[in-house]
Amino acid sequence: MKSIAQAQKVPVKSVSVNATSLQQNMVVKIHQHYYQVVFDNNFTSYQLKKAQVINPKITYQQ
C-alpha cells in the first residue's frame, strides 16, 4: 500500500485493499476510484488497471 500511495502521490490513508496479503487481481480503492492489481510472476512489480466494481459492499483493509 505504501508503494501504491507513493506512486499515486496520495496519503497511505487514502488507499484501501480488499485483501490482507498480496494476491493477483486484488482490488485497490484510492479515494473513490477502483483499480485491479496485476502482478508479474514473481510479485516484484505491479500494474494498476481501472476497474468498475459490481458489488460496492466489498470489505476493504486500510
Long-range contacts (C-beta under 8 A, 24 or more apart in sequence): 3-46, 4-28, 4-30, 4-46, 4-48, 13-62, 15-62, 16-60, 16-61, 16-62, 17-60, 17-61, 18-58, 18-59, 18-60, 18-61, 19-61, 20-61, 27-51, 27-53, 27-58, 29-60
